[in-house]
Amino acid sequence: MIRFLAPWWLVAVGPVLAVAGVYAWRQWRRAACASRFTNSDLLPVLALRRMGRRRHLSAGAVLAALSALVNGAIAAAGIGVA
């Protein structure tokens, strides 16, 4: 069984999860708005290629940096798992 010495430090993970949730929501809204306000006959001509997974690299880097920052703050405080 894992027992955290200071469970209130888990609250620091909240902003990281919030940023990930907002990013996912914005991506979902992006697709919905694009399909709503686009002429379906012109779409293949204007949008030749999608960026695919490369589009998510910058967001992944930001989330990784925020996670490292939170882990560093917890480690600097000297709080661990018993």
Backbone hydrogen bonds in HBPLUS format (Angstrom, degrees):
<---DONOR---> <-ACCEPTOR-->    atom                        ^
c    i                          cat <-CA-CA->   ^        H-A-AA   ^      H-
h    n   atom  resd res      DA  || num        DHA   H-A  angle D-A-AA Bond
n    s   type  num  typ     dist DA aas  dist angle  dist       angle   num
A0082-ALA N   A0003-ARG O   3.08 MM  79  5.56 159.1  2.13 165.6 163.8     1
A0009-TRP N   A0006-ALA O   3.12 MM   3  6.02 170.0  2.13 126.2 129.3     2
A0010-LEU N   A0007-PRO O   3.03 MM   3  5.62 158.5  2.07 114.7 121.2     3
A0011-VAL N   A0008-TRP O   3.22 MM   3  5.64 159.4  2.26 107.2 113.3     4
A0012-ALA N   A0009-TRP O   3.03 MM   3  5.58 154.4  2.10 112.1 119.1     5
A0013-VAL N   A0010-LEU O   3.14 MM   3  5.59 158.5  2.19 109.4 115.8     6
A0014-GLY N   A0011-VAL O   3.02 MM   3  5.38 153.5  2.10 109.6 117.7     7
A0017-LEU N   A0013-VAL O   3.14 MM   4  6.47 160.6  2.18 156.3 161.9     8
A0018-ALA N   A0014-GLY O   2.83 MM   4  6.06 149.2  1.93 151.3 161.4     9
A0019-VAL N   A0015-PRO O   2.93 MM   4  6.12 157.3  1.98 147.3 151.8    10
A0020-ALA N   A0016-VAL O   3.09 MM   4  6.35 159.3  2.14 146.0 151.7    11
A0021-GLY N   A0017-LEU O   2.92 MM   4  6.09 154.1  1.99 143.6 150.9    12
A0022-VAL N   A0018-ALA O   2.91 MM   4  6.12 158.9  1.95 150.8 156.1    13
A0023-TYR N   A0019-VAL O   2.98 MM   4  6.14 158.1  2.03 146.7 152.8    14
A0024-ALA N   A0020-ALA O   3.02 MM   4  6.23 161.9  2.06 147.7 152.2    15
A0025-TRP N   A0021-GLY O   2.94 MM   4  6.12 158.6  1.99 146.9 153.2    16
A0026-ARG N   A0022-VAL O   2.89 MM   4  6.08 159.3  1.94 150.2 155.4    17
A0027-GLN N   A0023-TYR O   3.01 MM   4  6.25 152.8  2.09 148.3 155.4    18
A0028-TRP N   A0024-ALA O   3.08 MM   4  6.31 153.7  2.15 145.6 152.4    19
A0029-ARG N   A0025-TRP O   2.95 MM   4  6.21 158.5  2.00 150.6 156.5    20
A0030-ARG N   A0026-ARG O   2.88 MM   4  5.99 144.6  2.00 140.8 150.6    21
A0031-ALA N   A0027-GLN O   3.32 MM   4  6.56 157.7  2.37 144.9 147.9    22
A0032-ALA N   A0028-TRP O   3.20 MM   4  6.46 158.1  2.25 144.7 151.0    23
A0033-CYS N   A0029-ARG O   2.87 MM   4  6.01 164.0  1.89 153.4 157.0    24
A0034-ALA N   A0030-ARG O   3.00 MM   4  6.07 154.5  2.07 143.7 151.1    25
A0035-SER N   A0031-ALA O   3.13 MM   4  6.26 157.0  2.19 144.0 149.2    26
A0036-ARG N   A0032-ALA O   3.16 MM   4  6.27 140.2  2.33 137.4 148.0    27
A0037-PHE N   A0033-CYS O   3.08 MM   4  6.17 160.0  2.12 153.6 156.1    28
A0042-LEU N   A0039-ASN O   3.12 MM   3  5.55 133.3  2.34 109.4 120.7    29
A0043-LEU N   A0039-ASN O   3.19 MM   4  6.32 133.7  2.42 149.7 162.7    30
A0045-VAL N   A0042-LEU O   3.10 MM   3  5.42 129.1  2.37 107.9 121.4    31
A0046-LEU N   A0042-LEU O   3.02 MM   4  6.19 161.2  2.05 163.5 169.5    32
A0047-ALA N   A0043-LEU O   2.95 MM   4  5.72 167.5  1.97 154.1 158.3    33
A0056-HIS N   A0053-ARG O   3.04 MM   3  5.58 148.1  2.14 114.3 122.2    34
A0057-LEU N   A0054-ARG O   3.30 MM   3  5.34 163.0  2.33 104.4 109.4    35
A0060-GLY N   A0056-HIS O   2.97 MM   4  6.11 154.6  2.03 149.2 156.8    36
A0061-ALA N   A0057-LEU O   2.90 MM   4  6.15 148.9  2.00 147.1 155.6    37
A0062-VAL N   A0058-SER O   3.02 MM   4  6.30 154.2  2.09 146.6 152.9    38
A0063-LEU N   A0059-ALA O   2.98 MM   4  6.23 162.3  2.01 149.0 153.7    39
A0064-ALA N   A0060-GLY O   2.90 MM   4  6.06 153.3  1.97 143.8 151.5    40
A0065-ALA N   A0061-ALA O   2.94 MM   4  6.13 154.6  2.01 144.2 151.0    41
A0066-LEU N   A0062-VAL O   2.92 MM   4  6.18 158.5  1.96 150.7 156.6    42
A0067-SER N   A0063-LEU O   2.93 MM   4  6.08 154.7  1.99 143.8 150.9    43
A0068-ALA N   A0064-ALA O   2.93 MM   4  6.14 155.3  1.99 145.4 152.1    44
A0069-LEU N   A0065-ALA O   2.92 MM   4  6.11 151.2  2.00 144.5 152.7    45
A0070-VAL N   A0066-LEU O   2.96 MM   4  6.21 157.6  2.01 147.6 153.0    46
A0071-ASN N   A0067-SER O   2.90 MM   4  6.11 165.4  1.93 150.6 154.9    47
A0072-GLY N   A0068-ALA O   2.82 MM   4  5.93 152.0  1.90 143.4 151.6    48
A0073-ALA N   A0069-LEU O   2.94 MM   4  6.14 151.5  2.02 143.8 151.3    49
A0074-ILE N   A0070-VAL O   2.99 MM   4  6.24 155.8  2.05 149.5 156.0    50
A0075-ALA N   A0071-ASN O   2.88 MM   4  6.05 157.3  1.93 145.3 152.0    51
A0076-ALA N   A0072-GLY O   2.82 MM   4  5.91 154.4  1.88 145.0 152.1    52
A0077-ALA N   A0073-ALA O   3.17 MM   4  6.25 139.1  2.34 134.8 144.2    53
A0079-ILE N   A0074-ILE O   3.47 MM   5  6.08 169.2  2.49 166.1 163.0    54
A0078-GLY N   A0075-ALA O   3.01 MM   3  5.16 151.0  2.09 101.7 111.0    55
